[in-house]
């Protein structure tokens, strides 16, 4: 998974939550600054290659400036796209 500590800033006490679980007990686990991994207790429940896993970040303000936009989703439908201004390098 290409979403580690830099993309999903969190503390060990509040990791991101896996929203669209195919089975129960899925957990996001830190796997470095650049990557994360999803723990799923039963191998038969693992996602298909190329499948999408949705996470809810527990704390976003330290890293939101790393992204160009934020996609707003309601009931599995994209309803808006918010551009992130004031992002980038501080001088």
PDB file as gemmi writes it, atoms N, CA and C in Angstrom:
CRYST1    1.000    1.000    1.000  90.00  90.00  90.00 P 1                      
ATOM      1  N   UNK A   1       0.854  -1.163   0.000  1.00  0.00           N  
ATOM      2  CA  UNK A   1       0.000   0.000   0.000  1.00  0.00           C  
ATOM      3  C   UNK A   1       0.897   1.220   0.000  1.00  0.00           C  
ATOM      4  N   UNK A   2       0.622   2.135  -0.888  1.00  0.00           N  
ATOM      5  CA  UNK A   2       1.434   3.328  -1.027  1.00  0.00           C  
ATOM      6  C   UNK A   2       0.838   4.464  -0.201  1.00  0.00           C  
ATOM      7  N   UNK A   3       0.798   4.265   1.092  1.00  0.00           N  
ATOM      8  CA  UNK A   3       0.283   5.290   2.003  1.00  0.00           C  
ATOM      9  C   UNK A   3       0.864   5.021   3.383  1.00  0.00           C  
ATOM     10  N   UNK A   4       1.977   5.659   3.656  1.00  0.00           N  
ATOM     11  CA  UNK A   4       2.638   5.467   4.941  1.00  0.00           C  
ATOM     12  C   UNK A   4       2.439   6.655   5.860  1.00  0.00           C  
ATOM     13  N   UNK A   5       3.351   6.813   6.775  1.00  0.00           N  
ATOM     14  CA  UNK A   5       3.254   7.855   7.791  1.00  0.00           C  
ATOM     15  C   UNK A   5       3.182   9.252   7.189  1.00  0.00           C  
ATOM     16  N   UNK A   6       3.896   9.500   6.101  1.00  0.00           N  
ATOM     17  CA  UNK A   6       3.898  10.830   5.496  1.00  0.00           C  
ATOM     18  C   UNK A   6       2.542  11.192   4.898  1.00  0.00           C  
ATOM     19  N   UNK A   7       1.859  10.215   4.314  1.00  0.00           N  
ATOM     20  CA  UNK A   7       0.565  10.480   3.673  1.00  0.00           C  
ATOM     21  C   UNK A   7      -0.598  10.419   4.649  1.00  0.00           C  
ATOM     22  N   UNK A   8      -0.455   9.639   5.701  1.00  0.00           N  
ATOM     23  CA  UNK A   8      -1.555   9.426   6.651  1.00  0.00           C  
ATOM     24  C   UNK A   8      -1.063   9.664   8.066  1.00  0.00           C  
ATOM     25  N   UNK A   9      -0.619  10.872   8.352  1.00  0.00           N  
ATOM     26  CA  UNK A   9      -0.060  11.139   9.675  1.00  0.00           C  
ATOM     27  C   UNK A   9      -1.014  10.639  10.760  1.00  0.00           C  
ATOM     28  N   UNK A  10      -0.484   9.898  11.665  1.00  0.00           N  
ATOM     29  CA  UNK A  10      -1.289   9.379  12.763  1.00  0.00           C  
ATOM     30  C   UNK A  10      -0.366   8.977  13.899  1.00  0.00           C  
ATOM     31  N   UNK A  11      -0.945   8.702  15.037  1.00  0.00           N  
ATOM     32  CA  UNK A  11      -0.177   8.183  16.156  1.00  0.00           C  
ATOM     33  C   UNK A  11      -0.518   6.705  16.300  1.00  0.00           C  
ATOM     34  N   UNK A  12       0.302   5.936  16.987  1.00  0.00           N  
ATOM     35  CA  UNK A  12      -0.028   4.522  17.172  1.00  0.00           C  
ATOM     36  C   UNK A  12      -1.373   4.311  17.874  1.00  0.00           C  
ATOM     37  N   UNK A  13      -1.837   5.337  18.578  1.00  0.00           N  
ATOM     38  CA  UNK A  13      -3.104   5.213  19.292  1.00  0.00           C  
ATOM     39  C   UNK A  13      -4.310   5.485  18.408  1.00  0.00           C  
ATOM     40  N   UNK A  14      -4.072   6.045  17.211  1.00  0.00           N  
ATOM     41  CA  UNK A  14      -5.184   6.386  16.331  1.00  0.00           C  
ATOM     42  C   UNK A  14      -4.820   6.109  14.869  1.00  0.00           C  
ATOM     43  N   UNK A  15      -4.655   4.834  14.499  1.00  0.00           N  
ATOM     44  CA  UNK A  15      -4.323   4.529  13.105  1.00  0.00           C  
ATOM     45  C   UNK A  15      -5.534   4.759  12.199  1.00  0.00           C  
ATOM     46  N   UNK A  16      -5.309   4.902  10.892  1.00  0.00           N  
ATOM     47  CA  UNK A  16      -6.432   5.018   9.968  1.00  0.00           C  
ATOM     48  C   UNK A  16      -7.340   3.793  10.071  1.00  0.00           C  
ATOM     49  N   UNK A  17      -8.593   3.982   9.763  1.00  0.00           N  
ATOM     50  CA  UNK A  17      -9.585   2.906   9.831  1.00  0.00           C  
ATOM     51  C   UNK A  17      -9.889   2.420   8.420  1.00  0.00           C  
ATOM     52  N   UNK A  18      -9.912   1.101   8.208  1.00  0.00           N  
ATOM     53  CA  UNK A  18     -10.289   0.536   6.918  1.00  0.00           C  
ATOM     54  C   UNK A  18     -11.808   0.584   6.825  1.00  0.00           C  
ATOM     55  N   UNK A  19     -12.327   1.306   5.833  1.00  0.00           N  
ATOM     56  CA  UNK A  19     -13.769   1.506   5.724  1.00  0.00           C  
ATOM     57  C   UNK A  19     -14.477   0.402   4.942  1.00  0.00           C  
ATOM     58  N   UNK A  20     -13.919  -0.020   3.824  1.00  0.00           N  
ATOM     59  CA  UNK A  20     -14.607  -0.980   2.958  1.00  0.00           C  
ATOM     60  C   UNK A  20     -14.031  -2.384   3.120  1.00  0.00           C  
ATOM     61  N   UNK A  21     -14.232  -2.953   4.259  1.00  0.00           N  
ATOM     62  CA  UNK A  21     -13.686  -4.272   4.560  1.00  0.00           C  
ATOM     63  C   UNK A  21     -14.484  -5.375   3.868  1.00  0.00           C  
ATOM     64  N   UNK A  22     -13.756  -6.305   3.235  1.00  0.00           N  
ATOM     65  CA  UNK A  22     -14.408  -7.478   2.652  1.00  0.00           C  
ATOM     66  C   UNK A  22     -14.682  -8.519   3.733  1.00  0.00           C  
ATOM     67  N   UNK A  23     -13.962  -8.442   4.815  1.00  0.00           N  
ATOM     68  CA  UNK A  23     -14.147  -9.337   5.950  1.00  0.00           C  
ATOM     69  C   UNK A  23     -13.956  -8.548   7.224  1.00  0.00           C  
ATOM     70  N   UNK A  24     -14.119  -9.169   8.350  1.00  0.00           N  
ATOM     71  CA  UNK A  24     -13.960  -8.434   9.608  1.00  0.00           C  
ATOM     72  C   UNK A  24     -12.514  -8.506  10.082  1.00  0.00           C  
ATOM     73  N   UNK A  25     -12.151  -7.541  10.883  1.00  0.00           N  
ATOM     74  CA  UNK A  25     -10.838  -7.561  11.503  1.00  0.00           C  
ATOM     75  C   UNK A  25      -9.714  -6.944  10.685  1.00  0.00           C  
ATOM     76  N   UNK A  26     -10.030  -6.271   9.571  1.00  0.00           N  
ATOM     77  CA  UNK A  26      -8.981  -5.628   8.791  1.00  0.00           C  
ATOM     78  C   UNK A  26      -8.429  -4.445   9.570  1.00  0.00           C  
ATOM     79  N   UNK A  27      -7.093  -4.285   9.542  1.00  0.00           N  
ATOM     80  CA  UNK A  27      -6.459  -3.164  10.238  1.00  0.00           C  
ATOM     81  C   UNK A  27      -5.331  -2.612   9.374  1.00  0.00           C  
ATOM     82  N   UNK A  28      -5.216  -1.284   9.379  1.00  0.00           N  
ATOM     83  CA  UNK A  28      -4.071  -0.638   8.740  1.00  0.00           C  
ATOM     84  C   UNK A  28      -2.915  -0.704   9.717  1.00  0.00           C  
ATOM     85  N   UNK A  29      -1.725  -1.042   9.218  1.00  0.00           N  
ATOM     86  CA  UNK A  29      -0.531  -1.085  10.049  1.00  0.00           C  
ATOM     87  C   UNK A  29       0.568  -0.264   9.387  1.00  0.00           C  
ATOM     88  N   UNK A  30       1.307   0.472  10.183  1.00  0.00           N  
ATOM     89  CA  UNK A  30       2.437   1.243   9.691  1.00  0.00           C  
ATOM     90  C   UNK A  30       3.469   0.293   9.111  1.00  0.00           C  
ATOM     91  N   UNK A  31       4.063   0.677   7.978  1.00  0.00           N  
ATOM     92  CA  UNK A  31       5.089  -0.146   7.348  1.00  0.00           C  
ATOM     93  C   UNK A  31       6.203   0.742   6.801  1.00  0.00           C  
ATOM     94  N   UNK A  32       6.383   1.893   7.432  1.00  0.00           N  
ATOM     95  CA  UNK A  32       7.425   2.827   7.040  1.00  0.00           C  
ATOM     96  C   UNK A  32       6.845   4.191   6.698  1.00  0.00           C  
ATOM     97  N   UNK A  33       7.739   5.129   6.448  1.00  0.00           N  
ATOM     98  CA  UNK A  33       7.313   6.486   6.128  1.00  0.00           C  
ATOM     99  C   UNK A  33       6.540   6.556   4.821  1.00  0.00           C  
ATOM    100  N   UNK A  34       6.872   5.709   3.876  1.00  0.00           N  
ATOM    101  CA  UNK A  34       6.274   5.770   2.544  1.00  0.00           C  
ATOM    102  C   UNK A  34       5.167   4.746   2.309  1.00  0.00           C  
ATOM    103  N   UNK A  35       5.067   3.729   3.131  1.00  0.00           N  
ATOM    104  CA  UNK A  35       4.125   2.641   2.864  1.00  0.00           C  
ATOM    105  C   UNK A  35       3.384   2.207   4.127  1.00  0.00           C  
ATOM    106  N   UNK A  36       2.281   1.544   3.925  1.00  0.00           N  
ATOM    107  CA  UNK A  36       1.523   0.928   5.003  1.00  0.00           C  
ATOM    108  C   UNK A  36       1.111  -0.452   4.539  1.00  0.00           C  
ATOM    109  N   UNK A  37       0.473  -1.187   5.407  1.00  0.00           N  
ATOM    110  CA  UNK A  37      -0.035  -2.500   5.010  1.00  0.00           C  
ATOM    111  C   UNK A  37      -1.361  -2.737   5.694  1.00  0.00           C  
ATOM    112  N   UNK A  38      -2.143  -3.598   5.095  1.00  0.00           N  
ATOM    113  CA  UNK A  38      -3.439  -3.961   5.653  1.00  0.00           C  
ATOM    114  C   UNK A  38      -3.327  -5.373   6.206  1.00  0.00           C  
ATOM    115  N   UNK A  39      -3.670  -5.516   7.464  1.00  0.00           N  
ATOM    116  CA  UNK A  39      -3.713  -6.834   8.098  1.00  0.00           C  
ATOM    117  C   UNK A  39      -5.129  -7.356   7.952  1.00  0.00           C  
ATOM    118  N   UNK A  40      -5.261  -8.554   7.422  1.00  0.00           N  
ATOM    119  CA  UNK A  40      -6.564  -9.211   7.385  1.00  0.00           C  
ATOM    120  C   UNK A  40      -6.358 -10.625   7.908  1.00  0.00           C  
ATOM    121  N   UNK A  41      -7.152 -11.019   8.893  1.00  0.00           N  
ATOM    122  CA  UNK A  41      -6.912 -12.262   9.613  1.00  0.00           C  
ATOM    123  C   UNK A  41      -7.052 -13.528   8.764  1.00  0.00           C  
ATOM    124  N   UNK A  42      -7.849 -13.493   7.724  1.00  0.00           N  
ATOM    125  CA  UNK A  42      -8.042 -14.686   6.897  1.00  0.00           C  
ATOM    126  C   UNK A  42      -7.575 -14.393   5.476  1.00  0.00           C  
ATOM    127  N   UNK A  43      -6.653 -15.210   4.967  1.00  0.00           N  
ATOM    128  CA  UNK A  43      -6.114 -14.970   3.631  1.00  0.00           C  
ATOM    129  C   UNK A  43      -7.185 -15.011   2.554  1.00  0.00           C  
ATOM    130  N   UNK A  44      -8.235 -15.763   2.763  1.00  0.00           N  
ATOM    131  CA  UNK A  44      -9.287 -15.844   1.757  1.00  0.00           C  
ATOM    132  C   UNK A  44     -10.021 -14.519   1.607  1.00  0.00           C  
ATOM    133  N   UNK A  45      -9.857 -13.616   2.564  1.00  0.00           N  
ATOM    134  CA  UNK A  45     -10.547 -12.328   2.527  1.00  0.00           C  
ATOM    135  C   UNK A  45      -9.692 -11.223   1.920  1.00  0.00           C  
ATOM    136  N   UNK A  46      -8.486 -11.542   1.449  1.00  0.00           N  
ATOM    137  CA  UNK A  46      -7.624 -10.477   0.942  1.00  0.00           C  
ATOM    138  C   UNK A  46      -8.220  -9.876  -0.332  1.00  0.00           C  
ATOM    139  N   UNK A  47      -7.941  -8.592  -0.564  1.00  0.00           N  
ATOM    140  CA  UNK A  47      -8.505  -7.921  -1.737  1.00  0.00           C  
ATOM    141  C   UNK A  47      -7.870  -8.423  -3.030  1.00  0.00           C  
ATOM    142  N   UNK A  48      -8.593  -8.271  -4.111  1.00  0.00           N  
ATOM    143  CA  UNK A  48      -8.075  -8.651  -5.418  1.00  0.00           C  
ATOM    144  C   UNK A  48      -6.978  -7.677  -5.829  1.00  0.00           C  
ATOM    145  N   UNK A  49      -6.036  -8.151  -6.620  1.00  0.00           N  
ATOM    146  CA  UNK A  49      -4.979  -7.306  -7.129  1.00  0.00           C  
ATOM    147  C   UNK A  49      -5.596  -6.137  -7.897  1.00  0.00           C  
ATOM    148  N   UNK A  50      -5.213  -4.938  -7.549  1.00  0.00           N  
ATOM    149  CA  UNK A  50      -5.763  -3.745  -8.177  1.00  0.00           C  
ATOM    150  C   UNK A  50      -7.030  -3.235  -7.516  1.00  0.00           C  
ATOM    151  N   UNK A  51      -7.502  -3.940  -6.487  1.00  0.00           N  
ATOM    152  CA  UNK A  51      -8.698  -3.510  -5.769  1.00  0.00           C  
ATOM    153  C   UNK A  51      -8.438  -2.248  -4.970  1.00  0.00           C  
ATOM    154  N   UNK A  52      -9.489  -1.551  -4.652  1.00  0.00           N  
ATOM    155  CA  UNK A  52      -9.379  -0.293  -3.910  1.00  0.00           C  
ATOM    156  C   UNK A  52      -9.698  -0.531  -2.441  1.00  0.00           C  
ATOM    157  N   UNK A  53      -8.863   0.028  -1.590  1.00  0.00           N  
ATOM    158  CA  UNK A  53      -9.093  -0.034  -0.146  1.00  0.00           C  
ATOM    159  C   UNK A  53      -9.256   1.398   0.334  1.00  0.00           C  
ATOM    160  N   UNK A  54     -10.335   1.651   1.031  1.00  0.00           N  
ATOM    161  CA  UNK A  54     -10.644   2.994   1.492  1.00  0.00           C  
ATOM    162  C   UNK A  54     -10.284   3.135   2.963  1.00  0.00           C  
ATOM    163  N   UNK A  55      -9.564   4.201   3.290  1.00  0.00           N  
ATOM    164  CA  UNK A  55      -9.154   4.463   4.667  1.00  0.00           C  
ATOM    165  C   UNK A  55      -9.717   5.800   5.127  1.00  0.00           C  
ATOM    166  N   UNK A  56      -9.983   5.875   6.399  1.00  0.00           N  
ATOM    167  CA  UNK A  56     -10.366   7.134   7.017  1.00  0.00           C  
ATOM    168  C   UNK A  56      -9.207   7.561   7.910  1.00  0.00           C  
ATOM    169  N   UNK A  57      -8.546   8.638   7.522  1.00  0.00           N  
ATOM    170  CA  UNK A  57      -7.402   9.123   8.300  1.00  0.00           C  
ATOM    171  C   UNK A  57      -7.890   9.730   9.609  1.00  0.00           C  
ATOM    172  N   UNK A  58      -7.173   9.447  10.667  1.00  0.00           N  
ATOM    173  CA  UNK A  58      -7.587   9.935  11.983  1.00  0.00           C  
ATOM    174  C   UNK A  58      -7.124  11.367  12.244  1.00  0.00           C  
ATOM    175  N   UNK A  59      -6.143  11.831  11.481  1.00  0.00           N  
ATOM    176  CA  UNK A  59      -5.568  13.158  11.723  1.00  0.00           C  
ATOM    177  C   UNK A  59      -4.927  13.615  10.422  1.00  0.00           C  
ATOM    178  N   UNK A  60      -5.438  14.660   9.795  1.00  0.00           N  
ATOM    179  CA  UNK A  60      -4.943  14.996   8.456  1.00  0.00           C  
ATOM    180  C   UNK A  60      -4.194  16.317   8.345  1.00  0.00           C  
ATOM    181  N   UNK A  61      -4.352  17.247   9.249  1.00  0.00           N  
ATOM    182  CA  UNK A  61      -3.784  18.573   9.008  1.00  0.00           C  
ATOM    183  C   UNK A  61      -2.267  18.626   8.872  1.00  0.00           C  
ATOM    184  N   UNK A  62      -1.452  17.743   9.462  1.00  0.00           N  
ATOM    185  CA  UNK A  62      -0.012  17.850   9.238  1.00  0.00           C  
ATOM    186  C   UNK A  62       0.425  17.476   7.821  1.00  0.00           C  
ATOM    187  N   UNK A  63      -0.389  16.750   7.070  1.00  0.00           N  
ATOM    188  CA  UNK A  63       0.049  16.287   5.756  1.00  0.00           C  
ATOM    189  C   UNK A  63      -0.873  16.696   4.613  1.00  0.00           C  
ATOM    190  N   UNK A  64      -1.940  17.399   4.868  1.00  0.00           N  
ATOM    191  CA  UNK A  64      -2.883  17.739   3.797  1.00  0.00           C  
ATOM    192  C   UNK A  64      -2.223  18.583   2.714  1.00  0.00           C  
ATOM    193  N   UNK A  65      -1.195  19.352   3.075  1.00  0.00           N  
ATOM    194  CA  UNK A  65      -0.504  20.181   2.088  1.00  0.00           C  
ATOM    195  C   UNK A  65       0.289  19.368   1.073  1.00  0.00           C  
ATOM    196  N   UNK A  66       0.393  18.066   1.263  1.00  0.00           N  
ATOM    197  CA  UNK A  66       1.113  17.213   0.317  1.00  0.00           C  
ATOM    198  C   UNK A  66       0.266  16.832  -0.891  1.00  0.00           C  
ATOM    199  N   UNK A  67      -1.004  17.178  -0.874  1.00  0.00           N  
ATOM    200  CA  UNK A  67      -1.930  16.752  -1.923  1.00  0.00           C  
ATOM    201  C   UNK A  67      -2.498  17.966  -2.658  1.00  0.00           C  
ATOM    202  N   UNK A  68      -2.816  17.776  -3.927  1.00  0.00           N  
ATOM    203  CA  UNK A  68      -3.386  18.843  -4.751  1.00  0.00           C  
ATOM    204  C   UNK A  68      -4.874  19.030  -4.499  1.00  0.00           C  
ATOM    205  N   UNK A  69      -5.547  17.963  -4.117  1.00  0.00           N  
ATOM    206  CA  UNK A  69      -6.994  18.050  -3.942  1.00  0.00           C  
ATOM    207  C   UNK A  69      -7.483  17.007  -2.952  1.00  0.00           C  
ATOM    208  N   UNK A  70      -8.684  17.237  -2.467  1.00  0.00           N  
ATOM    209  CA  UNK A  70      -9.352  16.305  -1.560  1.00  0.00           C  
ATOM    210  C   UNK A  70     -10.693  15.940  -2.211  1.00  0.00           C  
ATOM    211  N   UNK A  71     -10.910  14.655  -2.394  1.00  0.00           N  
ATOM    212  CA  UNK A  71     -12.141  14.180  -3.023  1.00  0.00           C  
ATOM    213  C   UNK A  71     -13.188  13.932  -1.946  1.00  0.00           C  
ATOM    214  N   UNK A  72     -14.368  14.494  -2.125  1.00  0.00           N  
ATOM    215  CA  UNK A  72     -15.440  14.386  -1.152  1.00  0.00           C  
ATOM    216  C   UNK A  72     -16.418  13.320  -1.647  1.00  0.00           C  
ATOM    217  N   UNK A  73     -16.631  12.315  -0.811  1.00  0.00           N  
ATOM    218  CA  UNK A  73     -17.450  11.166  -1.198  1.00  0.00           C  
ATOM    219  C   UNK A  73     -18.608  11.009  -0.221  1.00  0.00           C  
ATOM    220  N   UNK A  74     -19.781  10.755  -0.761  1.00  0.00           N  
ATOM    221  CA  UNK A  74     -20.965  10.496   0.053  1.00  0.00           C  
ATOM    222  C   UNK A  74     -21.691   9.308  -0.563  1.00  0.00           C  
ATOM    223  N   UNK A  75     -21.923   8.288   0.246  1.00  0.00           N  
ATOM    224  CA  UNK A  75     -22.620   7.080  -0.216  1.00  0.00           C  
ATOM    225  C   UNK A  75     -21.960   6.516  -1.475  1.00  0.00           C  
ATOM    226  N   UNK A  76     -20.634   6.403  -1.451  1.00  0.00           N  
ATOM    227  CA  UNK A  76     -19.850   5.837  -2.553  1.00  0.00           C  
ATOM    228  C   UNK A  76     -19.911   6.640  -3.846  1.00  0.00           C  
ATOM    229  N   UNK A  77     -20.338   7.890  -3.787  1.00  0.00           N  
ATOM    230  CA  UNK A  77     -20.398   8.746  -4.967  1.00  0.00           C  
ATOM    231  C   UNK A  77     -19.550   9.986  -4.705  1.00  0.00           C  
ATOM    232  N   UNK A  78     -18.673  10.314  -5.651  1.00  0.00           N  
ATOM    233  CA  UNK A  78     -17.880  11.534  -5.541  1.00  0.00           C  
ATOM    234  C   UNK A  78     -18.815  12.711  -5.758  1.00  0.00           C  
ATOM    235  N   UNK A  79     -18.938  13.571  -4.736  1.00  0.00           N  
ATOM    236  CA  UNK A  79     -19.857  14.707  -4.845  1.00  0.00           C  
ATOM    237  C   UNK A  79     -19.135  16.037  -5.021  1.00  0.00           C  
ATOM    238  N   UNK A  80     -17.820  16.055  -4.775  1.00  0.00           N  
ATOM    239  CA  UNK A  80     -17.087  17.304  -4.937  1.00  0.00           C  
ATOM    240  C   UNK A  80     -15.594  17.020  -4.915  1.00  0.00           C  
ATOM    241  N   UNK A  81     -14.828  17.983  -5.374  1.00  0.00           N  
ATOM    242  CA  UNK A  81     -13.373  17.934  -5.309  1.00  0.00           C  
ATOM    243  C   UNK A  81     -12.910  19.288  -4.803  1.00  0.00           C  
ATOM    244  N   UNK A  82     -12.254  19.308  -3.673  1.00  0.00           N  
ATOM    245  CA  UNK A  82     -11.767  20.547  -3.087  1.00  0.00           C  
ATOM    246  C   UNK A  82     -10.285  20.685  -3.414  1.00  0.00           C  
ATOM    247  N   UNK A  83      -9.928  21.767  -4.068  1.00  0.00           N  
ATOM    248  CA  UNK A  83      -8.521  22.058  -4.346  1.00  0.00           C  
ATOM    249  C   UNK A  83      -7.860  22.510  -3.046  1.00  0.00           C  
ATOM    250  N   UNK A  84      -6.639  22.069  -2.826  1.00  0.00           N  
ATOM    251  CA  UNK A  84      -5.897  22.451  -1.634  1.00  0.00           C  
ATOM    252  C   UNK A  84      -5.008  23.639  -2.012  1.00  0.00           C  
ATOM    253  N   UNK A  85      -5.342  24.813  -1.502  1.00  0.00           N  
ATOM    254  CA  UNK A  85      -4.481  25.960  -1.747  1.00  0.00           C  
ATOM    255  C   UNK A  85      -3.518  26.107  -0.561  1.00  0.00           C  
ATOM    256  N   UNK A  86      -2.613  26.999  -0.673  1.00  0.00           N  
ATOM    257  CA  UNK A  86      -1.606  27.217   0.378  1.00  0.00           C  
ATOM    258  C   UNK A  86      -0.787  25.967   0.648  1.00  0.00           C  
ATOM    259  N   UNK A  87      -0.578  25.171  -0.378  1.00  0.00           N  
ATOM    260  CA  UNK A  87       0.224  23.963  -0.224  1.00  0.00           C  
ATOM    261  C   UNK A  87       1.598  24.196  -0.804  1.00  0.00           C  
ATOM    262  N   UNK A  88       2.537  23.347  -0.444  1.00  0.00           N  
ATOM    263  CA  UNK A  88       3.873  23.419  -1.007  1.00  0.00           C  
ATOM    264  C   UNK A  88       4.906  23.866   0.005  1.00  0.00           C  
ATOM    265  N   UNK A  89       6.030  24.236  -0.493  1.00  0.00           N  
ATOM    266  CA  UNK A  89       7.177  24.586   0.337  1.00  0.00           C  
ATOM    267  C   UNK A  89       6.986  25.954   1.008  1.00  0.00           C  
ATOM    268  N   UNK A  90       7.345  26.032   2.251  1.00  0.00           N  
ATOM    269  CA  UNK A  90       7.323  27.312   2.980  1.00  0.00           C  
ATOM    270  C   UNK A  90       8.671  27.998   2.751  1.00  0.00           C  
ATOM    271  N   UNK A  91       8.641  29.280   2.558  1.00  0.00           N  
ATOM    272  CA  UNK A  91       9.893  30.028   2.349  1.00  0.00           C  
ATOM    273  C   UNK A  91      10.236  30.858   3.561  1.00  0.00           C  
TER     274      UNK A  91                                                      
END                                                                             
